[in-house]
């Protein structure tokens, strides 16, 4: 099943914030986590993650720092800020409402 | 791992200015991780590279996305690397506009009879001969749609008609009536905002683009000051050499060369800001870094001295102007300093900025208290209303700026919040300027 492009775009911000809320992480690992969580059904052009991360950083939701990791490879780690946590809580409230609304209309077991 | 292929890819990415070194390094680290995983899954090096690159996305689509987020970098790309034909055309165009404003100023000066006879309208209208020309230059440069350009022209026309139709009390070029002087002071600032509208190509809504204009204003001031400095030396030497043999030459220089040069330099400085952007982008952060602590210290000392010795003192117009200029410079330093820092925030600098802004708030409150006392004693005049209004407008801006800085220091707000506030507040500033120019003179009987 392929998820609609607009829906992926709408999910991107809460998804990234929620993954970073689990702990600081870098881009490649964030994408791996997305794939793992969606069972590979949420496909995303890898590179597009970075402009999104930079936008979130500019708006204060996350912070970044460069760290040396194994094999002396430098990676840029992102960390969610208090402001980001507040944004995530707000996003979660909206998504809960959206899924509850749709869930009330869709009969159990039908469709999917 | 195929280092040669990686190298080619890196060069293709770096060719786009929207992606800087740190971005390229981040993408490369991603690519290497991805390749390593694919190779571990059993793919050959070249195959792994191709799949990893495809997953990362096409370089063009990727850079377009980066450019959307890093608009400032894209802007530089447009300005610094235009097609060859456009670049060749741009400096003669600039020169044309610079000459046009110089000629306009001289024609107006001759028509008004300055400096031999009165003609206060020349002083009052000076902005009209320079700034709309600069706005026109930007309208041409940005290929502004006709409708928007006509809208801006209409604003300038309304201002010109109103300001010139007012029957001010009789004055001369050196001694304008109070309301006429207020118009002469506020008009250039309002016209500068018209220049801003043209600079943005009519895209007034976007906070980021408005911030570009504020940055442009700061950079323009630095370039204009440099040109004025060099021009002053040139003119001083010329007059010194010529006056020895031709005593009348000083007057010729003062009436012909200096006004034309000052008008033309407005356009030249604007062109330099855009054409030599990287130079000023390197200087301006250094300047704000040096002067923010100095201004913070100076403001603290001034606020303390005034609070102790001069509470309730009468502020005359000269002192008041000086104070307002100081407050505006502080705001400029803070806003510019915050917008110019590249991602990395120095908390010490933010604390210094907060100190400077709080001292500025104290000074502004002192000024306001003494002005309110004067108004209570002697009633309202056009001057007092204009000064009171300006200081209130500044006070609100400073207090909110201080509040946002506190939140930034506590990591409750990102720097972009301060930019949004300042760019949004421009509307209030423009409205107040329009009130002083269009409403105050009739209300106070053109005194």
Interface residues (C-beta under 8 A of the other chain):
Chain A: X26 X27 X28 X45 X46 X47 X48 X50 X51 X52 X54 X55 X57 X58 X59 X60 X61 X73 X74 X75 X76 X81 X82 X83
Chain B: X22 X23 X25 X26 X27 X29 X30 X32 X33 X34 X55 X56 X57 X61 X62 X65 X66 X68 X69 X70 X343 X411 X412 X413 X414 X415 X416 X417
